[in-house]
Amino acid sequence: MKLEIFILILLAMLTVLAAMFWNSILAAAVFIGLLLIFLGKNYFALARQTRLVREEKEEREAILSSLSDGVLQYDARGNILLMNSKAEEFFGVTVAELSGIEMSPDIWDLKPAYRALVEVMHTELAPFTLSRGGDSPSSEKGLEVHTSHPELRLLVVTKEMKGTEGQVEGYVKIIRDISHEAFLSKIKSQFVSVAAHQLRTPLAALKWSLKLLLDGDVGKLSAEQVSATEKNYEITERMIKLVNDLLDAARIEEGRFGYEFKEIDIVNFFEKLIKNYEPLAQKQKIRLSLVKSEDLISPLYADPDRISMAFSNLIDNAFHYTKPEGKVEIKLSREGEYAKITISDTGIGIPENERARVFSKFFRASNAIRHETEGTGLGLFIVRNIIKRHGGEVSFTSEEGKGTSFDVVLPFKKDLIPKQEAPVEEFLGSI
């Protein structure tokens, strides 16, 4: 702008000079000629800039149109500023149709066709939402949104657009259709379930045959034969455990693990459970103790078999990763309407950079793999989902080389337990 003003001043000065030394007609001709040159130069510069802006816009639109994810941008008042073709496909509307319309929560009363779009813009109105991702730097945190259209299940990542003073002026939402992902996950789960069932029968037969050999029912074995058969028996048992864990995890994912709730005495439950580990504690020279508070008088409403499986997994881990002369402690206490169970050990601990993945399927910490190569990595996944089904939560603290402590809280009241078992859409999803 300053350069243009300078050029205009220069033209005026040249015109004045021309008028002083030549006649006014010549001055006018000089002025008009210079002005035409100036205007022509600016015209071509403007045309070039317009072409670049148009090309950039076309390139941006081409990129947005080619994305497999939907892109939705709107201001703080709910006016749609941008929708790519994928977003238009998701919601069955075009950005042109929405021009000048504020997408307020009550707009669907007038335009029912806008309902799914409004539910994504105002996710609190959607039938179902669930936070997903954000567990690692490479996993962006989003919100799973099930819209009123059953076939439209979306993962929505929201970014705020802020003004110069930090005020929110609008939002950009990246939208991914996860209906197909859920379908694929279900197929994978069904495949694992069928494969595991097919493996279960021959493995059981193999274990039974090896047991006959070890018991001498088919003749006396030599010392070398006994040793080899014992190793094969142990390997078969590990394979059976792997198959059982796969089946359990697949059933949890499909929401058909099966629970039978009843009232249990929590203190009595753990006193019986801990007796099963006393021989192992003596064998591994580990101090095992049960500490219980006096106010645990309310019965716990739970499935004894499932809850036993969860706590057995936690106690098994504590023994597996604690060295001789170490300690495993189970502490029972009460926090309001919840029972709190703490299982702590003096074992190898969990590396800090791996703790976010502890409850993920098939995850085993690097130091755990070095300490004991065998393991499915499904135990804590199963633990967390059993506890959640009981209306509880499980968390942990750990220090590598010093030990780990798992805290489980379970409600005493039936009203705090989910009414029914729901599918878990994370098992096998990354295979």
CORBEL-V275741 format. One record per residue. N is the residue number from 1. RES is the residue in one letter. PHI is phi as a letter, one per 30 degrees, with the letter a starting at -180 (* if undefined). PSI is psi as a letter, one per 30 degrees, with the letter a starting at -180 (999 if undefined). OMEGA is omega as a letter, one per 40 degrees, with the letter a starting at -180 (999 if undefined). Layout:
# CORBEL-V275741
N,RES,PHI,PSI,OMEGA / N,RES,PHI,PSI,OMEGA
This chain:
# CORBEL-V275741
1,M,*,e,i / 2,K,d,e,i / 3,L,d,e,i / 4,E,d,e,i / 5,I,d,e,i / 6,F,d,e,a / 7,I,d,e,i / 8,L,d,e,i / 9,I,d,e,i / 10,L,d,e,i / 11,L,d,e,i / 12,A,d,e,a / 13,M,d,e,i / 14,L,d,e,i / 15,T,d,e,i / 16,V,d,e,i / 17,L,d,e,i / 18,A,d,e,i / 19,A,d,e,a / 20,M,d,e,a / 21,F,c,f,i / 22,W,b,a,a / 23,N,d,l,a / 24,S,d,f,a / 25,I,d,e,i / 26,L,d,e,i / 27,A,d,e,i / 28,A,d,e,i / 29,A,d,e,i / 30,V,d,e,a / 31,F,d,e,a / 32,I,d,e,i / 33,G,d,e,i / 34,L,d,e,i / 35,L,d,e,i / 36,L,d,e,i / 37,I,d,e,a / 38,F,d,e,a / 39,L,d,e,i / 40,G,d,e,i / 41,K,d,e,a / 42,N,d,e,i / 43,Y,d,e,a / 44,F,d,e,i / 45,A,d,e,i / 46,L,d,e,i / 47,A,d,e,i / 48,R,d,e,a / 49,Q,d,e,i / 50,T,d,e,i / 51,R,d,e,i / 52,L,d,e,i / 53,V,d,e,i / 54,R,d,e,i / 55,E,d,e,i / 56,E,d,e,i / 57,K,d,e,i / 58,E,d,e,i / 59,E,d,e,i / 60,R,d,e,i / 61,E,d,e,i / 62,A,d,e,i / 63,I,d,e,a / 64,L,d,e,a / 65,S,d,f,a / 66,S,d,f,a / 67,L,d,k,i / 68,S,d,f,i / 69,D,c,l,i / 70,G,d,k,i / 71,V,b,k,a / 72,L,b,k,i / 73,Q,b,k,i / 74,Y,a,l,a / 75,D,d,a,a / 76,A,d,f,a / 77,R,d,f,i / 78,G,j,g,i / 79,N,d,k,a / 80,I,d,k,i / 81,L,c,e,a / 82,L,a,k,i / 83,M,b,k,i / 84,N,d,l,a / 85,S,d,e,i / 86,K,d,e,i / 87,A,d,e,i / 88,E,d,e,i / 89,E,d,e,i / 90,F,e,e,a / 91,F,c,f,i / 92,G,i,g,i / 93,V,b,l,i / 94,T,c,l,a / 95,V,d,f,i / 96,A,d,e,i / 97,E,d,f,a / 98,L,c,g,a / 99,S,e,k,i / 100,G,i,g,a / 101,I,c,k,i / 102,E,d,j,a / 103,M,d,i,i / 104,S,d,l,a / 105,P,e,f,a / 106,D,c,g,a / 107,I,d,f,a / 108,W,d,f,i / 109,D,d,e,i / 110,L,d,e,a / 111,K,b,i,a / 112,P,e,f,a / 113,A,d,f,a / 114,Y,d,g,a / 115,R,e,e,a / 116,A,d,e,i / 117,L,d,e,i / 118,V,d,e,a / 119,E,d,f,i / 120,V,d,e,i / 121,M,d,e,i / 122,H,b,i,a / 123,T,d,f,i / 124,E,d,f,i / 125,L,c,f,a / 126,A,d,l,a / 127,P,d,e,a / 128,F,a,k,i / 129,T,b,l,a / 130,L,a,k,i / 131,S,d,k,i / 132,R,b,l,i / 133,G,i,a,a / 134,G,i,g,a / 135,D,d,f,i / 136,S,b,l,a / 137,P,e,f,a / 138,S,d,f,a / 139,S,c,j,a / 140,E,d,k,a / 141,K,d,k,i / 142,G,b,a,a / 143,L,b,k,i / 144,E,d,k,a / 145,V,b,k,i / 146,H,c,j,a / 147,T,d,l,i / 148,S,d,f,i / 149,H,d,j,a / 150,P,e,e,a / 151,E,d,f,a / 152,L,c,j,i / 153,R,c,k,a / 154,L,b,k,i / 155,L,c,k,a / 156,V,c,k,i / 157,V,c,k,a / 158,T,c,k,i / 159,K,b,k,i / 160,E,d,k,i / 161,M,c,k,a / 162,K,c,k,i / 163,G,d,a,a / 164,T,d,f,a / 165,E,c,g,i / 166,G,i,g,i / 167,Q,d,k,i / 168,V,d,k,a / 169,E,c,f,i / 170,G,l,a,a / 171,Y,b,k,i / 172,V,b,k,i / 173,K,c,k,i / 174,I,c,k,a / 175,I,b,k,i / 176,R,b,k,i / 177,D,d,j,a / 178,I,c,g,i / 179,S,d,e,a / 180,H,d,e,i / 181,E,d,e,i / 182,A,d,e,i / 183,F,d,e,i / 184,L,d,e,i / 185,S,d,e,i / 186,K,d,e,i / 187,I,d,e,i / 188,K,d,e,a / 189,S,d,e,i / 190,Q,d,e,i / 191,F,d,e,i / 192,V,d,e,a / 193,S,d,e,i / 194,V,d,e,a / 195,A,d,e,a / 196,A,d,e,i / 197,H,d,e,a / 198,Q,d,e,i / 199,L,d,f,a / 200,R,d,e,a / 201,T,d,e,i / 202,P,d,e,i / 203,L,d,e,i / 204,A,d,e,i / 205,A,d,e,i / 206,L,d,e,i / 207,K,d,e,a / 208,W,d,e,i / 209,S,d,e,i / 210,L,d,e,i / 211,K,d,e,i / 212,L,d,e,i / 213,L,d,e,a / 214,L,d,e,i / 215,D,d,f,i / 216,G,i,g,a / 217,D,d,f,i / 218,V,c,g,i / 219,G,j,l,a / 220,K,d,k,i / 221,L,c,l,i / 222,S,d,l,a / 223,A,e,e,i / 224,E,d,e,i / 225,Q,d,e,i / 226,V,d,e,a / 227,S,d,e,i / 228,A,d,e,a / 229,T,d,e,i / 230,E,d,e,i / 231,K,d,e,i / 232,N,d,e,i / 233,Y,d,e,i / 234,E,d,e,i / 235,I,d,e,i / 236,T,d,e,i / 237,E,d,e,i / 238,R,d,e,i / 239,M,d,e,i / 240,I,d,e,i / 241,K,d,e,i / 242,L,d,e,i / 243,V,d,e,i / 244,N,d,e,i / 245,D,d,e,i / 246,L,d,e,i / 247,L,d,e,i / 248,D,d,e,a / 249,A,d,e,i / 250,A,d,e,i / 251,R,d,e,i / 252,I,d,e,a / 253,E,d,e,a / 254,E,d,f,i / 255,G,i,g,a / 256,R,b,h,i / 257,F,d,e,i / 258,G,i,k,a / 259,Y,b,k,i / 260,E,b,j,a / 261,F,d,k,i / 262,K,a,l,i / 263,E,d,k,i / 264,I,b,k,i / 265,D,d,j,a / 266,I,d,e,a / 267,V,d,e,i / 268,N,d,e,i / 269,F,e,e,a / 270,F,d,f,i / 271,E,d,e,i / 272,K,d,e,a / 273,L,d,e,a / 274,I,d,f,i / 275,K,d,e,i / 276,N,d,f,a / 277,Y,c,f,a / 278,E,d,e,i / 279,P,d,e,i / 280,L,d,e,i / 281,A,d,e,i / 282,Q,d,e,a / 283,K,d,e,a / 284,Q,c,g,i / 285,K,h,h,i / 286,I,c,k,i / 287,R,d,k,a / 288,L,c,k,a / 289,S,b,l,i / 290,L,b,k,i / 291,V,c,k,a / 292,K,b,k,i / 293,S,d,l,a / 294,E,d,f,a / 295,D,c,g,i / 296,L,d,i,a / 297,I,c,f,a / 298,S,d,k,i / 299,P,d,l,i / 300,L,c,k,i / 301,Y,c,j,a / 302,A,a,l,i / 303,D,c,j,a / 304,P,e,e,a / 305,D,d,e,a / 306,R,d,e,a / 307,I,d,e,i / 308,S,d,e,i / 309,M,d,e,a / 310,A,d,e,a / 311,F,d,e,i / 312,S,d,e,i / 313,N,d,e,a / 314,L,d,e,a / 315,I,d,e,i / 316,D,e,e,i / 317,N,d,e,a / 318,A,d,e,i / 319,F,d,e,a / 320,H,d,e,a / 321,Y,c,g,i / 322,T,c,k,a / 323,K,d,l,i / 324,P,e,k,a / 325,E,i,g,i / 326,G,d,a,a / 327,K,b,k,i / 328,V,b,k,a / 329,E,b,k,i / 330,I,c,k,a / 331,K,c,k,i / 332,L,c,k,i / 333,S,b,l,a / 334,R,b,k,i / 335,E,b,j,a / 336,G,i,b,a / 337,E,c,g,a / 338,Y,b,k,i / 339,A,c,k,i / 340,K,c,k,i / 341,I,c,k,a / 342,T,c,k,i / 343,I,c,j,a / 344,S,b,l,i / 345,D,b,l,i / 346,T,c,h,a / 347,G,d,a,a / 348,I,d,f,i / 349,G,i,a,a / 350,I,b,k,i / 351,P,e,k,a / 352,E,e,e,a / 353,N,d,g,a / 354,E,c,f,a / 355,R,d,f,a / 356,A,d,f,a / 357,R,c,g,a / 358,V,e,e,a / 359,F,c,g,i / 360,S,d,l,i / 361,K,d,k,i / 362,F,i,g,i / 363,F,c,k,i / 364,R,b,k,a / 365,A,d,l,a / 366,S,d,e,i / 367,N,d,f,i / 368,A,d,e,i / 369,I,d,e,i / 370,R,d,e,a / 371,H,d,e,a / 372,E,b,j,a / 373,T,d,f,a / 374,E,d,k,i / 375,G,l,k,a / 376,T,c,f,a / 377,G,i,g,a / 378,L,c,f,a / 379,G,e,e,a / 380,L,d,f,i / 381,F,d,e,i / 382,I,d,e,i / 383,V,e,e,a / 384,R,e,e,a / 385,N,d,e,i / 386,I,d,e,a / 387,I,d,e,i / 388,K,d,e,i / 389,R,d,f,i / 390,H,d,g,i / 391,G,i,g,a / 392,G,c,a,i / 393,E,b,l,i / 394,V,b,k,i / 395,S,b,l,a / 396,F,a,l,i / 397,T,b,k,a / 398,S,a,l,i / 399,E,b,k,a / 400,E,e,k,i / 401,G,i,f,a / 402,K,b,f,i / 403,G,k,l,a / 404,T,b,k,i / 405,S,b,k,i / 406,F,c,k,i / 407,D,c,k,i / 408,V,c,k,i / 409,V,c,k,a / 410,L,b,k,a / 411,P,d,k,i / 412,F,d,e,a / 413,K,d,k,i / 414,K,d,e,a / 415,D,d,f,a / 416,L,d,f,i / 417,I,c,k,i / 418,P,e,k,a / 419,K,d,e,a / 420,Q,b,l,i / 421,E,d,k,a / 422,A,c,l,i / 423,P,d,l,i / 424,V,c,j,a / 425,E,c,h,i / 426,E,b,f,a / 427,F,d,k,i / 428,L,i,g,a / 429,G,d,f,a / 430,S,c,g,a / 431,I,d,999,999
